Amino acid sequence: MTTDIPAPPGVASPAHMLARQTVVRALEAAGATVEPHVTGAPALEVTAHLRYSALPFASVNLVALRKEQAAEILRQALLRRGVVAHIIALDGPDGAWRTAVRPSSVEDADRLAAVVVEQLPPVYAAAHRLRTALRAAGLQQPSVTVDGLQVLRGDQWVEVPAGRVVLGRIQTDPARRLLAHLERGSKAASGDEDQLDLPQRFLRVADFATGVRLSVTLDAPCGHCGQATGLDLGDLEPAQALRLADAVAAHLPR
């Protein structure tokens, strides 16, 4: 049985907005798809489609449970770690695991985010570390996600666990900035870059700077959606993603 927690005010203070964004980043690191904040909703509430397999702190296989049971177990698991939050299973298609997460205070929001990030499974932790390094370098691309998906087996939705870090698509300008960042202070640049196309440069620099062999393909522009020319950087094993994260972080200002 859950206990309702008074919701913070719908009008968010700067502290509430910052704390909510901290929760959003943590849930996204755990593979959740976060919905936009609805006007008038509690200031700290985050509605997301969760990946239960990325929330091991519950110590239970949540995927096999009804959504309401999973929400209650998550609430109790957070409470044992000093986090007071209301976890609400929302209506939606089976397999969506759509959930409202409502910390009771700014402090609880910060603690909730810390619990999620500290308990990330290895593939999610590697993706989070790489994503964090790229953002620190001023790069919003590639987005860095993980694989895994929800599938219908018989009449039951199940979650296929993630196993690889997906770099995915990066547009040409951010790709050049990432290359320049990796080449900074290294011998990766050999002077003949003008003779190489962008995929070849990426292959050379990534291999030299990190030992990571990327799968790089040119992604043509889309005439229908207006998407610019870019590269598809493929996916990596968690250990490779960590090496790439270390290479990006090594060239950050200190």
FISEVEX-367664 format. One record per atom (N, C-alpha, C): x, y, z; atom name. Coordinates in pm, whole numbers, plus 50000, padded with zeros to 5 digits. Example, Ala and Ser with C-alpha at 12.3 -4.5 7.8 and 13.67 -1.06 7.14 Angstrom:
<nodes>
NODE     px     py     pz  kefi
NODE  51319  49431  50780     N
NODE  51230  49550  50780    CA
NODE  51320  49670  50780     C
NODE  51285  49775  50708     N
NODE  51367  49894  50714    CA
NODE  51290  50003  50787     C
</nodes>
This chain:
<nodes>
NODE     px     py     pz  kefi
NODE  50085  49881  50000     N
NODE  50000  50000  50000    CA
NODE  50088  50123  50000     C
NODE  50065  50216  49908     N
NODE  50146  50336  49899    CA
NODE  50088  50446  49985     C
NODE  50175  50534  50028     N
NODE  50133  50651  50105    CA
NODE  50151  50773  50019     C
NODE  50045  50849  49999     N
NODE  50055  50969  49916    CA
NODE  50145  51071  49983     C
NODE  50226  51136  49901     N
NODE  50320  51237  49949    CA
NODE  50276  51370  49894     C
NODE  50268  51473  49976     N
NODE  50227  51604  49924    CA
NODE  50318  51647  49810     C
NODE  50257  51685  49700     N
NODE  50335  51725  49583    CA
NODE  50392  51863  49602     C
NODE  50515  51887  49556     N
NODE  50570  52022  49557    CA
NODE  50485  52114  49471     C
NODE  50498  52242  49487     N
NODE  50414  52335  49412    CA
NODE  50434  52321  49262     C
NODE  50327  52348  49186     N
NODE  50335  52339  49041    CA
NODE  50422  52447  48981     C
NODE  50433  52560  49048     N
NODE  50520  52668  49001    CA
NODE  50660  52639  49052     C
NODE  50751  52610  48960     N
NODE  50883  52562  48998    CA
NODE  50977  52677  49028     C
NODE  51050  52664  49138     N
NODE  51159  52756  49168    CA
NODE  51281  52711  49089     C
NODE  51385  52795  49080     N
NODE  51508  52750  49012    CA
NODE  51564  52622  49073     C
NODE  51555  52608  49205     N
NODE  51606  52487  49270    CA
NODE  51526  52365  49227     C
NODE  51393  52380  49216     N
NODE  51310  52269  49171    CA
NODE  51343  52231  49026     C
NODE  51361  52330  48941     N
NODE  51390  52302  48800    CA
NODE  51523  52230  48785     C
NODE  51624  52274  48863     N
NODE  51755  52210  48856    CA
NODE  51748  52067  48907     C
NODE  51675  52047  49018     N
NODE  51664  51912  49075    CA
NODE  51589  51820  48980     C
NODE  51483  51871  48918     N
NODE  51408  51788  48823    CA
NODE  51496  51749  48706     C
NODE  51576  51843  48655     N
NODE  51664  51812  48543    CA
NODE  51767  51707  48582     C
NODE  51810  51709  48708     N
NODE  51903  51607  48756    CA
NODE  51839  51468  48751     C
NODE  51711  51461  48790     N
NODE  51638  51334  48782    CA
NODE  51620  51291  48636     C
NODE  51587  51386  48550     N
NODE  51570  51355  48407    CA
NODE  51698  51294  48351     C
NODE  51812  51357  48378     N
NODE  51939  51306  48325    CA
NODE  51968  51166  48378     C
NODE  51938  51144  48506     N
NODE  51964  51012  48565    CA
NODE  51875  50905  48501     C
NODE  51747  50935  48484     N
NODE  51657  50837  48422    CA
NODE  51693  50812  48276     C
NODE  51734  50917  48205     N
NODE  51779  50898  48067    CA
NODE  51905  50812  48063     C
NODE  51993  50829  48162     N
NODE  52112  50744  48169    CA
NODE  52072  50598  48188     C
NODE  51957  50575  48251     N
NODE  51906  50439  48271    CA
NODE  51816  50395  48156     C
NODE  51825  50464  48043     N
NODE  51754  50421  47922    CA
NODE  51610  50462  47914     C
NODE  51563  50546  48006     N
NODE  51422  50587  48004    CA
NODE  51398  50691  47896     C
NODE  51277  50691  47843     N
NODE  51232  50796  47753    CA
NODE  51145  50891  47835     C
NODE  51193  51014  47852     N
NODE  51126  51110  47940    CA
NODE  51032  51198  47859     C
NODE  50911  51215  47910     N
NODE  50812  51300  47845    CA
NODE  50833  51446  47887     C
NODE  50793  51542  47803     N
NODE  50801  51684  47841    CA
NODE  50719  51711  47967     C
NODE  50767  51805  48045     N
NODE  50695  51842  48168    CA
NODE  50566  51914  48133     C
NODE  50457  51873  48196     N
NODE  50326  51929  48168    CA
NODE  50301  52049  48258     C
NODE  50254  52158  48200     N
NODE  50222  52278  48278    CA
NODE  50121  52244  48386     C
NODE  50151  52285  48509     N
NODE  50061  52259  48620    CA
NODE  50091  52132  48695     C
NODE  50177  52047  48640     N
NODE  50216  51924  48710    CA
NODE  50308  51959  48827     C
NODE  50317  51874  48928     N
NODE  50409  51900  49038    CA
NODE  50549  51930  48986     C
NODE  50615  52025  49051     N
NODE  50740  52079  48997    CA
NODE  50848  51975  48979     C
NODE  50852  51874  49066     N
NODE  50959  51774  49060    CA
NODE  50918  51647  48987     C
NODE  50795  51641  48940     N
NODE  50747  51517  48878    CA
NODE  50809  51495  48741     C
NODE  50852  51372  48718     N
NODE  50907  51331  48589    CA
NODE  50828  51209  48541     C
NODE  50771  51220  48422     N
NODE  50699  51107  48363    CA
NODE  50788  51045  48256     C
NODE  50808  50915  48266     N
NODE  50902  50849  48176    CA
NODE  50859  50706  48148     C
NODE  50903  50655  48034     N
NODE  50889  50514  48000    CA
NODE  51018  50446  48048     C
NODE  51009  50375  48158     N
NODE  51128  50321  48223    CA
NODE  51176  50192  48157     C
NODE  51304  50166  48175     N
NODE  51360  50034  48144    CA
NODE  51390  49970  48279     C
NODE  51306  49878  48319     N
NODE  51321  49819  48452    CA
NODE  51454  49747  48468     C
NODE  51507  49688  48362     N
NODE  51633  49615  48374    CA
NODE  51750  49706  48409     C
NODE  51734  49837  48392     N
NODE  51841  49932  48424    CA
NODE  51827  49988  48565     C
NODE  51735  49931  48644     N
NODE  51711  49979  48780    CA
NODE  51733  49864  48878     C
NODE  51856  49813  48888     N
NODE  51880  49692  48970    CA
NODE  51869  49716  49119     C
NODE  51863  49842  49163     N
NODE  51856  49867  49307    CA
NODE  51728  49811  49368     C
NODE  51629  49778  49285     N
NODE  51506  49717  49337    CA
NODE  51528  49573  49382     C
NODE  51638  49510  49336     N
NODE  51674  49373  49374    CA
NODE  51566  49271  49338     C
NODE  51482  49305  49243     N
NODE  51373  49217  49198    CA
NODE  51364  49231  49047     C
NODE  51327  49122  48979     N
NODE  51301  49130  48835    CA
NODE  51168  49201  48813     C
NODE  51174  49332  48793     N
NODE  51052  49412  48781    CA
NODE  50976  49382  48652     C
NODE  51048  49337  48550     N
NODE  50986  49318  48418    CA
NODE  50871  49217  48426     C
NODE  50886  49117  48512     N
NODE  50786  49011  48519    CA
NODE  50662  49050  48599     C
NODE  50665  49167  48662     N
NODE  50556  49208  48751    CA
NODE  50455  49298  48679     C
NODE  50337  49306  48737     N
NODE  50242  49407  48690    CA
NODE  50298  49545  48721     C
NODE  50260  49644  48641     N
NODE  50317  49778  48656    CA
NODE  50296  49834  48795     C
NODE  50178  49811  48853     N
NODE  50149  49865  48985    CA
NODE  50240  49801  49090     C
NODE  50265  49670  49077     N
NODE  50356  49602  49170    CA
NODE  50497  49657  49157     C
NODE  50542  49674  49033     N
NODE  50677  49725  49010    CA
NODE  50693  49865  49067     C
NODE  50592  49949  49050     N
NODE  50599  50085  49103    CA
NODE  50612  50085  49255     C
NODE  50536  49999  49322     N
NODE  50543  49992  49469    CA
NODE  50678  49940  49515     C
NODE  50732  49840  49446     N
NODE  50864  49787  49483    CA
NODE  50972  49893  49463     C
NODE  50963  49969  49354     N
NODE  51058  50078  49333    CA
NODE  51049  50180  49445     C
NODE  50928  50216  49485     N
NODE  50910  50314  49592    CA
NODE  50975  50266  49721     C
NODE  50952  50138  49755     N
NODE  51008  50083  49877    CA
NODE  51161  50075  49870     C
NODE  51213  50037  49752     N
NODE  51358  50028  49736    CA
NODE  51424  50164  49752     C
NODE  51361  50267  49698     N
NODE  51414  50402  49714    CA
NODE  51405  50447  49859     C
NODE  51295  50413  49926     N
NODE  51278  50452  50066    CA
NODE  51387  50390  50153     C
NODE  51424  50265  50124     N
NODE  51532  50200  50200    CA
NODE  51665  50272  50181     C
NODE  51678  50346  50073     N
NODE  51800  50422  50046    CA
NODE  51784  50569  50083     C
NODE  51683  50599  50161     N
NODE  51665  50734  50211    CA
NODE  51599  50830  50116     C
NODE  51533  50777  50012     N
NODE  51467  50861  49912    CA
NODE  51316  50849  49928     C
NODE  51250  50960  49958     N
NODE  51105  50961  49968    CA
NODE  51050  51009  49834     C
NODE  50976  50923  49767     N
NODE  50921  50958  49636    CA
NODE  50795  50878  49612     C
NODE  50703  50938  49539     N
NODE  50581  50869  49498    CA
NODE  50606  50816  49357     C
NODE  50585  50685  49338     N
NODE  50606  50619  49209    CA
NODE  50469  50572  49160     C
NODE  50425  50624  49047     N
NODE  50288  50601  49001    CA
NODE  50291  50533  48865     C
NODE  50235  50412  48858     N
NODE  50220  50343  48729    CA
NODE  50103  50405  48654     C
NODE  50129  50452  48534     N
NODE  50028  50523  48456    CA
NODE  49967  50434  48349     C
NODE  49849  50473  48304     N
NODE  49785  50400  48195    CA
NODE  49868  50415  48068     C
NODE  49868  50312  47989     N
NODE  49942  50316  47864    CA
NODE  49946  50177  47805     C
NODE  50000  50162  47686     N
NODE  50007  50030  47624    CA
NODE  50096  49937  47705     C
NODE  50060  49809  47707     N
NODE  50144  49711  47776    CA
NODE  50285  49717  47721     C
NODE  50382  49706  47811     N
NODE  50521  49711  47768    CA
NODE  50580  49850  47770     C
NODE  50496  49953  47787     N
NODE  50549  50088  47787    CA
NODE  50614  50123  47920     C
NODE  50567  50062  48030     N
NODE  50619  50090  48163    CA
NODE  50624  50240  48189     C
NODE  50513  50305  48157     N
NODE  50504  50451  48172    CA
NODE  50478  50482  48319     C
NODE  50563  50564  48376     N
NODE  50563  50585  48521    CA
NODE  50587  50731  48554     C
NODE  50515  50781  48654     N
NODE  50543  50914  48708    CA
NODE  50628  50899  48833     C
NODE  50739  50969  48835     N
NODE  50832  50967  48949    CA
NODE  50825  51104  49014     C
NODE  50783  51107  49141     N
NODE  50761  51236  49207    CA
NODE  50836  51242  49340     C
NODE  50961  51289  49340     N
NODE  51033  51307  49466    CA
NODE  50960  51408  49555     C
NODE  50972  51391  49686     N
NODE  50898  51478  49777    CA
NODE  50968  51609  49805     C
NODE  51097  51620  49769     N
NODE  51172  51743  49795    CA
NODE  51289  51750  49699     C
NODE  51352  51867  49694     N
NODE  51473  51883  49612    CA
NODE  51580  51785  49657     C
NODE  51596  51771  49788     N
NODE  51697  51679  49840    CA
NODE  51668  51535  49799     C
NODE  51540  51496  49803     N
NODE  51504  51361  49761    CA
NODE  51529  51342  49611     C
NODE  51505  51446  49532     N
NODE  51532  51438  49389    CA
NODE  51680  51413  49363     C
NODE  51765  51486  49434     N
NODE  51909  51468  49417    CA
NODE  51952  51328  49460     C
NODE  51896  51281  49572     N
NODE  51932  51146  49620    CA
NODE  51883  51039  49523     C
NODE  51762  51058  49469     N
NODE  51708  50962  49373    CA
NODE  51798  50952  49251     C
NODE  51840  51066  49198     N
NODE  51928  51066  49080    CA
NODE  52059  50995  49111     C
NODE  52113  51020  49231     N
NODE  52239  50956  49269    CA
NODE  52224  50805  49278     C
NODE  52113  50757  49336     N
NODE  52089  50613  49347    CA
NODE  52083  50549  49209     C
NODE  52010  50611  49117     N
NODE  51995  50555  48983    CA
NODE  52130  50546  48913     C
NODE  52208  50655  48917     N
NODE  52336  50658  48845    CA
NODE  52437  50564  48908     C
NODE  52442  50559  49042     N
NODE  52539  50473  49109    CA
NODE  52511  50325  49084     C
NODE  52386  50289  49055     N
NODE  52348  50149  49038    CA
NODE  52332  50109  48892     C
NODE  52377  50192  48799     N
NODE  52360  50160  48657    CA
NODE  52433  50030  48621     C
NODE  52368  49941  48545     N
NODE  52439  49824  48492    CA
NODE  52554  49869  48401     C
NODE  52654  49782  48379     N
NODE  52776  49824  48308    CA
NODE  52753  49893  48174     C
NODE  52664  49840  48089     N
NODE  52647  49902  47957    CA
NODE  52586  50042  47971     C
NODE  52494  50061  48063     N
NODE  52435  50193  48085    CA
NODE  52538  50288  48146     C
NODE  52620  50236  48238     N
NODE  52723  50319  48301    CA
NODE  52825  50366  48198     C
NODE  52863  50277  48105     N
NODE  52958  50316  48001    CA
NODE  52899  50423  47910     C
NODE  52772  50406  47872     N
NODE  52706  50506  47787    CA
NODE  52696  50639  47860     C
NODE  52663  50635  47988     N
NODE  52650  50758  48068    CA
NODE  52785  50831  48077     C
NODE  52890  50755  48099     N
NODE  53023  50817  48111    CA
NODE  53066  50880  47979     C
NODE  53041  50812  47867     N
NODE  53076  50869  47737    CA
NODE  52991  50991  47707     C
NODE  52861  50983  47734     N
NODE  52771  51096  47710    CA
NODE  52814  51217  47794     C
NODE  52851  51193  47919     N
NODE  52893  51301  48008    CA
NODE  53021  51367  47957     C
NODE  53116  51286  47909     N
NODE  53241  51341  47856    CA
NODE  53215  51425  47732     C
NODE  53129  51377  47644     N
NODE  53097  51453  47522    CA
NODE  53030  51585  47556     C
NODE  52936  51584  47652     N
NODE  52868  51709  47689    CA
NODE  52967  51806  47751     C
NODE  53061  51755  47830     N
NODE  53163  51842  47890    CA
NODE  53251  51905  47783     C
NODE  53264  51837  47669     N
NODE  53341  51891  47557    CA
NODE  53256  51981  47468     C
NODE  53131  52006  47508     N
NODE  53044  52095  47432    CA
NODE  52976  52028  47314     C
NODE  52968  51895  47315     N
NODE  52911  51821  47203    CA
NODE  52780  51755  47245     C
NODE  52672  51789  47175     N
NODE  52542  51727  47200    CA
NODE  52519  51606  47110     C
NODE  52607  51586  47014     N
NODE  52602  51469  46927    CA
NODE  52738  51400  46933     C
NODE  52740  51267  46916     N
NODE  52626  51178  46903    CA
NODE  52549  51166  47034     C
NODE  52423  51125  47026     N
NODE  52337  51126  47145    CA
NODE  52378  51019  47246     C
NODE  52433  50909  47203     N
NODE  52479  50796  47285    CA
NODE  52362  50732  47362     C
NODE  52321  50617  47316     N
NODE  52215  50541  47382    CA
NODE  52265  50397  47401     C
NODE  52174  50307  47432     N
NODE  52208  50166  47440    CA
NODE  52108  50088  47354     C
NODE  52145  49965  47321     N
NODE  52051  49882  47246    CA
NODE  51954  49815  47345     C
NODE  51893  49707  47305     N
NODE  51789  49647  47388    CA
NODE  51654  49705  47351     C
NODE  51549  49632  47375     N
NODE  51417  49677  47334    CA
NODE  51310  49599  47408     C
NODE  51186  49643  47390     N
NODE  51071  49572  47444    CA
NODE  51004  49496  47330     C
NODE  50976  49369  47352     N
NODE  50914  49288  47248    CA
NODE  50797  49210  47307     C
NODE  50704  49173  47222     N
NODE  50588  49096  47262    CA
NODE  50614  48949  47234     C
NODE  50615  48868  47340     N
NODE  50634  48724  47326    CA
NODE  50507  48655  47374     C
NODE  50437  48596  47278     N
NODE  50306  48542  47311    CA
NODE  50211  48656  47343     C
NODE  50158  48656  47463     N
NODE  50070  48765  47504    CA
NODE  50133  48852  47611     C
NODE  50267  48842  47626     N
NODE  50335  48916  47733    CA
NODE  50449  48999  47677     C
NODE  50457  49125  47722     N
NODE  50569  49211  47686    CA
NODE  50689  49176  47773     C
NODE  50805  49166  47710     N
NODE  50929  49141  47783    CA
NODE  51034  49240  47736     C
NODE  51135  49256  47817     N
NODE  51242  49350  47784    CA
NODE  51368  49273  47748     C
NODE  51424  49300  47631     N
NODE  51552  49243  47590    CA
NODE  51662  49332  47646     C
NODE  51745  49282  47738     N
NODE  51845  49367  47803    CA
NODE  51944  49427  47703     C
NODE  51991  49545  47736     N
NODE  52092  49612  47653    CA
NODE  52227  49544  47669     C
NODE  52306  49546  47561     N
NODE  52439  49487  47566    CA
NODE  52547  49573  47503     C
NODE  52507  49673  47422     N
NODE  52606  49756  47353    CA
NODE  52568  49903  47364     C
NODE  52670  49986  47356     N
NODE  52652  50132  47357    CA
NODE  52637  50178  47213     C
NODE  52529  50247  47185     N
NODE  52500  50292  47048    CA
NODE  52539  50439  47034     C
NODE  52637  50466  46948     N
NODE  52675  50604  46919    CA
NODE  52576  50667  46822     C
NODE  52545  50594  46717     N
NODE  52445  50643  46623    CA
NODE  52494  50757  46537     C
NODE  52404  50849  46508     N
NODE  52427  50950  46404    CA
NODE  52487  51077  46461     C
NODE  52578  51136  46385     N
NODE  52635  51266  46418    CA
NODE  52644  51347  46289     C
NODE  52600  51473  46293     N
NODE  52606  51558  46175    CA
NODE  52751  51600  46147     C
NODE  52772  51653  46027     N
NODE  52908  51680  45981    CA
NODE  52981  51779  46071     C
NODE  52919  51891  46107     N
NODE  52988  51992  46188    CA
NODE  53027  51939  46326     C
NODE  52934  51877  46402     N
NODE  52976  51818  46529    CA
NODE  53082  51709  46511     C
NODE  53075  51635  46400     N
NODE  53175  51532  46376    CA
NODE  53314  51594  46362     C
NODE  53322  51705  46291     N
NODE  53452  51772  46276    CA
NODE  53502  51826  46410     C
NODE  53408  51875  46494     N
NODE  53449  51926  46625    CA
NODE  53498  51812  46715     C
NODE  53432  51698  46707     N
NODE  53478  51583  46786    CA
NODE  53614  51536  46738     C
NODE  53635  51533  46608     N
NODE  53766  51497  46555    CA
NODE  53874  51592  46605     C
NODE  53846  51722  46595     N
NODE  53944  51821  46641    CA
NODE  53974  51802  46789     C
NODE  53872  51767  46867     N
NODE  53892  51748  47011    CA
NODE  53983  51627  47036     C
NODE  53959  51517  46965     N
NODE  54041  51397  46985    CA
NODE  54183  51416  46935     C
NODE  54200  51499  46832     N
NODE  54334  51522  46775    CA
NODE  54416  51618  46860     C
NODE  54351  51694  46947     N
NODE  54420  51797  47024    CA
NODE  54528  51735  47112     C
NODE  54649  51785  47096     N
NODE  54759  51740  47180    CA
NODE  54805  51599  47153     C
NODE  54762  51540  47040     N
NODE  54803  51404  47009    CA
NODE  54871  51401  46873     C
NODE  54923  51286  46838     N
NODE  54986  51268  46707    CA
NODE  54891  51199  46609     C
NODE  54762  51206  46641     N
NODE  54664  51139  46555    CA
NODE  54659  51204  46418     C
NODE  54678  51336  46412     N
NODE  54678  51406  46284    CA
NODE  54814  51391  46219     C
NODE  54816  51347  46093     N
NODE  54943  51320  46026    CA
NODE  54974  51416  45914     C
NODE  54887  51514  45890     N
NODE  54915  51614  45789    CA
NODE  54849  51589  45656     C
NODE  54792  51471  45636     N
NODE  54729  51443  45507    CA
NODE  54577  51434  45519     C
NODE  54523  51500  45624     N
NODE  54378  51491  45649    CA
NODE  54296  51544  45533     C
NODE  54349  51645  45462     N
NODE  54272  51701  45351    CA
NODE  54251  51599  45239     C
NODE  54335  51496  45237     N
NODE  54321  51394  45134    CA
NODE  54227  51281  45176     C
NODE  54182  51285  45300     N
NODE  54094  51180  45351    CA
NODE  53952  51232  45365     C
NODE  53855  51146  45339     N
NODE  53718  51188  45364    CA
NODE  53689  51173  45514     C
NODE  53575  51225  45556     N
NODE  53544  51230  45698    CA
NODE  53537  51091  45763     C
NODE  53473  50992  45702     N
NODE  53474  50859  45764    CA
NODE  53614  50803  45783     C
NODE  53702  50823  45683     N
NODE  53839  50773  45696    CA
NODE  53912  50842  45811     C
NODE  53891  50974  45824     N
NODE  53955  51047  45935    CA
NODE  53906  50994  46069     C
NODE  53776  50969  46079     N
NODE  53723  50917  46205    CA
NODE  53784  50782  46238     C
NODE  53794  50695  46138     N
NODE  53853  50564  46162    CA
NODE  53996  50578  46211     C
NODE  54074  50665  46147     N
NODE  54214  50681  46185    CA
NODE  54227  50739  46325     C
NODE  54156  50848  46351     N
NODE  54172  50919  46479    CA
NODE  54122  50834  46595     C
NODE  54005  50771  46579     N
NODE  53951  50689  46687    CA
NODE  54044  50572  46717     C
NODE  54097  50509  46612     N
NODE  54186  50396  46631    CA
NODE  54314  50440  46699     C
NODE  54370  50555  46658     N
NODE  54496  50603  46714    CA
NODE  54478  50651  46857     C
NODE  54376  50732  46880     N
NODE  54360  50798  47010    CA
NODE  54303  50707  47117     C
NODE  54226  50606  47077     N
NODE  54155  50526  47176    CA
NODE  54175  50376  47160     C
NODE  54225  50333  47046     N
NODE  54231  50190  47021    CA
NODE  54096  50131  46986     C
NODE  53997  50217  46966     N
NODE  53861  50173  46935    CA
NODE  53842  50175  46784     C
NODE  53800  50064  46730     N
NODE  53774  50054  46586    CA
NODE  53626  50082  46563     C
NODE  53595  50203  46521     N
NODE  53456  50240  46495    CA
NODE  53407  50183  46363     C
NODE  53278  50164  46353     N
NODE  53213  50129  46227    CA
NODE  53148  50256  46174     C
NODE  53215  50324  46082     N
NODE  53172  50457  46037    CA
NODE  53118  50448  45895     C
NODE  52997  50496  45876     N
NODE  52938  50502  45742    CA
NODE  52883  50642  45718     C
NODE  52890  50684  45592     N
NODE  52836  50815  45554    CA
NODE  52685  50805  45546     C
NODE  52619  50901  45611     N
NODE  52472  50904  45615    CA
NODE  52426  51019  45526     C
NODE  52362  50987  45416     N
NODE  52322  51089  45318    CA
NODE  52212  51179  45375     C
NODE  52201  51303  45324     N
NODE  52095  51393  45370    CA
NODE  51957  51340  45332     C
NODE  51858  51380  45411     N
NODE  51720  51337  45387    CA
NODE  51642  51452  45325     C
NODE  51592  51431  45203     N
NODE  51517  51536  45136    CA
NODE  51380  51558  45195     C
NODE  51327  51460  45267     N
NODE  51192  51471  45323    CA
NODE  51193  51541  45459     C
NODE  51288  51503  45547     N
NODE  51288  51558  45683    CA
NODE  51387  51672  45701     C
NODE  51469  51698  45599     N
NODE  51565  51808  45609    CA
NODE  51689  51774  45689     C
NODE  51709  51647  45722     N
NODE  51825  51606  45799    CA
NODE  51952  51623  45716     C
NODE  52053  51688  45775     N
NODE  52176  51717  45702    CA
NODE  52263  51593  45689     C
NODE  52363  51604  45602     N
NODE  52460  51496  45586    CA
NODE  52531  51470  45718     C
NODE  52557  51345  45747     N
NODE  52626  51312  45871    CA
NODE  52691  51176  45861     C
NODE  52733  51126  45977     N
NODE  52796  50995  45986    CA
NODE  52717  50909  46083     C
NODE  52715  50779  46056     N
NODE  52664  50683  46153    CA
NODE  52785  50613  46214     C
NODE  52802  50630  46346     N
NODE  52921  50578  46413    CA
NODE  52901  50438  46470     C
NODE  52785  50379  46447     N
NODE  52763  50241  46488    CA
NODE  52752  50225  46639     C
NODE  52798  50109  46688     N
NODE  52788  50081  46831    CA
NODE  52917  50019  46882     C
NODE  52930  50014  47015     N
NODE  53053  49970  47078    CA
NODE  53022  49877  47194     C
NODE  53119  49794  47230     N
NODE  53112  49722  47356    CA
NODE  53133  49821  47470     C
NODE  53083  49792  47590     N
NODE  53100  49886  47702    CA
NODE  53246  49926  47727     C
NODE  53339  49830  47720     N
NODE  53479  49861  47744    CA
NODE  53534  49958  47639     C
NODE  53491  49942  47514     N
NODE  53534  50035  47409    CA
NODE  53477  50174  47432     C
NODE  53351  50181  47475     N
NODE  53289  50311  47504    CA
NODE  53363  50382  47616     C
NODE  53409  50307  47716     N
NODE  53484  50367  47826    CA
NODE  53618  50421  47778     C
NODE  53683  50350  47686     N
NODE  53811  50400  47632    CA
NODE  53789  50528  47554     C
NODE  53681  50533  47476     N
NODE  53650  50655  47402    CA
NODE  53617  50769  47497     C
NODE  53544  50740  47604     N
NODE  53513  50842  47704    CA
NODE  53640  50896  47768     C
NODE  53734  50808  47800     N
NODE  53861  50851  47859    CA
NODE  53938  50941  47763     C
NODE  53936  50907  47633     N
NODE  54007  50988  47534    CA
NODE  53945  51126  47522     C
NODE  53812  51134  47525     N
NODE  53745  51265  47519    CA
NODE  53777  51345  47645     C
NODE  53768  51280  47761     N
NODE  53792  51350  47888    CA
NODE  53936  51397  47902     C
NODE  54030  51324  47841     N
NODE  54172  51358  47854    CA
NODE  54205  51494  47794     C
NODE  54124  51540  47699     N
NODE  54151  51667  47632    CA
NODE  54062  51780  47681     C
NODE  53991  51758  47792     N
NODE  53909  51865  47850    CA
NODE  53998  51963  47926     C
NODE  53961  52091  47931     N
NODE  54038  52188  48009    CA
NODE  54041  52148  48156     C
NODE  54153  52169  48220     N
NODE  54166  52132  48362    CA
NODE  54176  52258  48447     C
</nodes>
